[in-house]
């Protein structure tokens, strides 16, 4: 919207967009997308090009705060949609989708986003959770890729059961990480299963109550 419209409705917008925590998925999604679009249109250009370093505009700092709070609620409650929140933040609040935003400008946008999120306790929890999950997921993925490259073949493929029990077999390996390997293949499979367990713990695909994490594991085991 225009600057005039933003000034007119500014004080009411945080309450209106607080519906991002609504129990209805369609309302949550609409609020999240509108929040990201508002920040990208009215705040991001000032952050990328403005003279005031490392700070989001004061009248829109509540946008990063509300998105981070929503991320924390969605992830902890296993409501799903946290992956979409993360993507909206990256593309529209940090400027990853902007062709004019080079690395220094994106660094400014990231600093402004983090500064706003850290200013409130509830949003700070969401930011901490988002960054921790990124760190843990990246570490687990690196471990799994090292095993995969060293093996030169899918590291869990030799444990695949017959028929349609492939997903169940993968979950069984994951669910028994303490069993003792009898040989190098068993040791590799156990290490890969532990890496997959960590990936599943941090993946948004497994947090949705209606999701099917076994489908993700079937694809991962074939890599």
N, C-alpha and C positions, 0 to 999 in steps of 0.2 A: 504494500500500500504506500501511499504518499507520506511525506514527512508530516503534513498537516493531520492526516488521519491517524498516524502513529502518536502524535502529540495529544490528539483528542481522546484516544482510547488507551493510551499508554498505561495509566494506572489500573485499568480493568483487565488488561491482557494477561497478566500472570494468573489471575483467578480463572479467566476463560480457558486458558491453555492448561490449567491444572487438571482439566478433564483427560489429560494424557494418562492419568492413573485410573481412568474409568474401567469398570469390569468388562465392558464390551470391546472386543478387539478392533472393530471398525472405528470406534471413537478414538481409541489409543493411536491407531495408525494415522488417522486424519490429523490429529493434533501434532504428532511427531513430525509429519511431513510439512505441515504448515509452519511449525516452529523453525525447522531447518531453513525453509524458504525465506521466512522473515529475516532471520539472522544473516543469511547469505546476501539478501538484497539491501538491507539497511545497515548492517554492522561490519560485514566482512570487508567491503571496499575501504572503509575507514581504517580498519586494522591493518590491511595490506599496504596502504599507501599513506596513511596519516602520519603526522609528526609525533604523536604521542605513542611511545613504544610500549609494547607488551601489555596493553590494557584494552579490553573491549569497551565500547561506549557504555557509559553508566546506565543509560535507560534501557539497555538490552542485555546486561550481564545476567539477568534472571533466566535467559534462554539456555545457556550452557548449564546453569545450575539445575533447571528443571529437567533437562535431558539426562543429566548424570543421575539425578534422583530417580528418574524413571528407569534407567538402566539397572540401578541397584535393586529396585522393587521387582522388576521383571525377572532378573537373574536369580535373586534369592527366592522368589515365589514360584519359579519354574513356570512362568506364564508364556514363555516364548517371546519373540520379537526383539530380544536384546541384540541379535546380530544386525537387524535393520537399524536399530538406534546407533550402533557403532558405525555402520556405513554412512548414515546421515551426518554424524559428527565429522567423519573423515572427509566426506565429499563437500559438505556445505558449510561447516563451521571452521574447518582447518584449511579448506581451499584446494583439496587434492583434485577436484574436478575442474578447477580454473586453469585455463591455458596460460594466463598471465602470471600465475603464482609460482615463482621459482622457489628454490629451496630456502633462501633467506626469508622470503615473504611468508612461506608456510611455517617457518620457525616462529615468526612473529605471531601468526594466527594461533599456533599451538600454545605459545606462551600466554596469549590473551585468554584462550579457552581454559587452560589450566588455572590461571589466576582467578578467573571468575568462579570456576567450580570449587576451588579451595576456600573461597570466602564464606561458604556456608557448610555447616557440619553434615547435613544430609547429602548434599551433592558431592562433598569431599569423599564420603564413603563410596559413592558410585564411581567416582574417578579412580580411587584406589583399587576398587574391585576390577574395573575395566583394564587398568594397566597391569595388575597382577595376573589376570587371566591371559593377557597377551604374552607376558613374560613366560609363564608356565607352558602355554601352548607352543610357543616358538621353541622352547627348550626341548619339549617332548618330541616335536616334529624333527628337530635336528638329530636327536638320539635315534629315532626310527630311521631316518634317511641314512645315517652312518651305518646302521646294521644292514639296511637294504643294499647299499653300495658295496659293502664288504662281502655280502652273500652272493651278489650277482643274480639273485632270483628272489621271488616273494618269500619272505622269511617265515611266514606262517602257512605257506601253501601245503607243506607236507603233513600238517595236522588236520587238513580238511576232511570231514566225515563224508560219507556217501550220501547221495540223494539231496533232499532239501534241507538237511541239517547243518549246512555250512555256517549259517549265522549262529546257530546254537553252539557249534563247536568253537567258534571264535570267542563267544562269550564265556564258555567254560574255561578256556585257557586264561582269559582275562580274570575270571573270578577266583582262580587258584594260583596266585602269584608266588605262594610260599613253597610249592612243591619243589623237590630237589631234582635238578637236571641230571640225567644219566650219561649224557655225552655232549659233544659240542653243539649238535643240532638242537638238543633240548635246551641247552644254555642260551643259544641264540633266540629260540622261540620264546623262552621265558622273558628275556630282555625286551624282545619286541612286544610281547603281551603287556609288560609293564608300561612301555612307551604308549601303547594304544590305550591303556587304562587312563594314563594321564591326559592324553588327547581327548578322550571321552569326557573326563571330568571338567575340562575347560572349554569344550566345544558347545556353542549354542544349539547345535543339532540334538544334543542329548538333554537339554534342560527343558524343552517344551514337553509338557505333560502328555500331549497328543502326538509327540514325535515318535519316530522309529529308529532308535540308535543302532539297532542290529543291522539295518540297511547300510548305514555309514560304515560299520565295521566290515561288512562283506566286501565293500569296495576297497577299503584300506588294505585288507589282507591280500588282495590280488595285485597290489602295486609292486 
